[in-house]
Amino acid sequence: MHKLALQPAEFPDYTLFRSVCTSGLSQVRPLLDTAAASDPFGWNYGSGFPPSYWAYGRLRALLALLEAASLKPQSALEVAAGDAALSACLATMGCRVVANDLRGDNLSEAVANFSNGEAIQRLPGNLFDLDPATTGLFDLVIACEVLEHVAHTVDFLKQLRRFVAPGGHLLITTPNGSYFRNKLPTYSQVKDFDALEQQQFKPDADGHLFLITPDELRSVAQEAGLGVERMVVWGTPLVTGHVRLASLSSRAACRFCYQLESLAQKLPFAIKQKACFSISAILSPTR
């Protein structure tokens, strides 16, 4: 089997991570002052220290932004964009951004919270109804935490590939099916994908149909005409708070957890893929 392009994650500077754990992702997102009123879970303005889901979510947002920015895209399409925060951040870097989401009203409400909301083009609706002949092509297509909600993974990746400009990339993030606490079937264990169609496209963890392992992601990407340029796994319980470590969550634990999470990237991949909750991958068309 061809060896996966597996690399260590490039974590943000500790001071930035601590800042978003202390004061929320408003530290990196171009939010209006009035946006605090629409932050019920505290992601943008609240605190959340590791080990906890709240710290994990902050680090996930930072890593996705770092990965996207490292590609220096001039144009980007973010599918299932949710609050479109990644689009808003890329727009501050001069990138032309288009945000797609099935829930059009939610997308409009979210975009209204950004100081550069007028720079974010909105394309509500089902991604499969979009046509690159109308939207144009993009240097970067982003699908964060989407694969696990879609019944037909290969078809989804093929559709995403249609929007990638020559020399462009896909940024994919998804939970890691090899993680030791995963209780869902992985992609290769599903026998009838058609049966999952009625459950797909649901938001949040309730809509997880199955998870994908690193090997499975490479396989489905190849079937969709995509190659893996970079893949990382990250997110040990020292960040996520799994296995009851969330009871240790505190401001004092922040540096310790961050340092151990960084050191975990040096583990052999066979161990790391079992210990880490998340996958991030950069793909590019091969045909």
Buried (B, 14 or more C-beta within 10 A) or exposed (E): EEEBBBBBBBBBEEEBBBBBBBEBBBBBBBBBEEBBEBBEEEBBBBBBBBBBBBBBBBBBBBBBBBBBBEBEBEBBBBBBBBBBBBBBBBBBBEBBBBBBBBBEEBBBEBBEBBBBBEBBBBBBBEBEEBEBEEBEBBBBBBBBBBBBBBBBBBEBBBBBBBBBBEEBBBBBBBBBBBBEEBEBEBBEEBEEBEEBEEEBBEBEEEEBBBBBBBBBBBBBBBEBBBBBBBBBBBBBBBBBBBEEBBEBBEEEBBEBBBEBBBEBBEBEBEEBBBBBBBBBBBBBBEE
